[in-house]
Every structure is written in structure tokens, then in C-alpha cells.
Amino acid sequence: MDEFHTRIKEERERIGYTQNDLADKLNISRQSISKWERNIGYPNIETLIEISKVFDITIDELLKGDQTLKEKIIKDGKHLKYPKLKLFFDILLIIGIVIVIISAPITLFLTPIALIPGVNGILMGLIGWVGIFSLLKDTLNMYSDFLFV
């Protein structure tokens, strides 16, 4: 079985592309193509999808025989698409929980108006939880089509 570095070169030559042609088509540098063909590195999942379109072959055909690339894709698939947005929702959830914990004893001894911080804390926590869940779900859905061929 061909490994990725030999397969990409064979497919590139099959369609008559130079490294520059393929790099232009993928909107990346020629050096990236050169590195892949010399078995120095691998593309990310989004670039692999574009490569499969350019060569008119499946992702599976690109990956066959290259266990290292398969492992890289699985590892990349575990990363979030929007890490800063997840951090925002994590902080929102934590702040919400802290507000609920701090305001709970206070509301026992004060008037109903003291419930407002607790309600706000619950809302912040819910928004944070829903945001985190949505990001994780989107990330898993984005990669599932390519990981479970």
C-alpha cells in the first residue's frame, strides 16, 4: 500500500500538476506540498478534503496505508473548532455557578428582590452550558463523516 507522501505525488503527476499548481489550487505554499511529498509533514483535515476533491478520489483512498496520517486526523478531530468561544462559555458557566452559590444564602434572609442575582447566575450558567455543548457537538459532527468511513 502507498503511504500518503508517495500517493500525493503520484496523484499530482497523474493530473499533470506541478507542486506550484497544486499549491495554488489549495491556497497554500508550494513548500507545504514539498514537505508532504518528502514525508516531513501532513496536511490538516480541511486540506485533505480539498486534496481529495482536486484528485477526485476519496479521503479513504488518500489515507490507506498511512497509519501515521490516520492517527493525526483522529487527534486533530478531538480539537475544538472554536477554542476561544469555548473558553468564553466555560467562564460564563463558572461565573453563573459562583453567583448562584454566593447568592443562595443571602436570599434566605432577604426580600424576594434578592433572588435576582441567583436567577441571573442560573441564566448565565445555562447559557454557558448550552454553548459548550453546542460547540462540542458541532466539532464532533464536523469530523465524524471523515473519521468513520
Residue pairs with C-beta under 8 A, 6 or more apart in sequence:
1 64
1 65
2 10
2 64
2 65
2 66
3 39
3 65
3 66
3 69
4 36
4 39
4 42
4 62
4 63
4 65
4 66
4 69
5 36
5 37
5 38
5 39
5 66
7 61
7 62
7 65
7 66
8 33
8 36
8 37
8 51
8 62
9 37
11 55
11 57
12 18
12 19
12 21
12 22
12 33
12 37
12 55
14 55
15 54
15 55
17 25
19 30
19 33
19 34
19 37
20 30
22 33
22 54
23 29
23 30
23 32
23 33
25 50
25 54
26 33
26 47
26 50
26 51
26 54
28 43
28 47
32 41
32 43
35 41
36 42
36 43
42 68
42 69
42 72
43 51
44 76
45 73
45 76
45 77
45 143
45 146
48 59
48 62
48 73
48 146
49 59
49 146
51 62
52 58
52 59
52 61
52 62
55 62
58 149
59 146
59 149
60 149
62 69
63 69
63 70
63 73
73 143
73 146
73 147
74 147
76 143
77 139
77 143
77 146
77 147
79 139
80 86
80 135
80 136
80 139
81 135
81 138
81 139
81 142
82 135
85 131
85 135
86 131
86 132
86 135
86 136
88 131
89 127
89 128
89 129
89 131
89 132
89 135
90 128
90 132
91 128
92 124
92 125
92 127
92 128
92 131
93 124
93 125
93 128
93 129
93 132
94 128
95 121
95 124
95 128
96 120
96 121
96 122
96 123
96 124
96 125
96 126
96 127
96 128
97 121
97 125
98 121
99 117
99 118
99 120
99 121
99 124
100 118
100 121
100 122
100 125
102 117
103 114
103 115
103 117
103 118
103 121
104 118
106 114
106 117
107 114
107 115
107 118
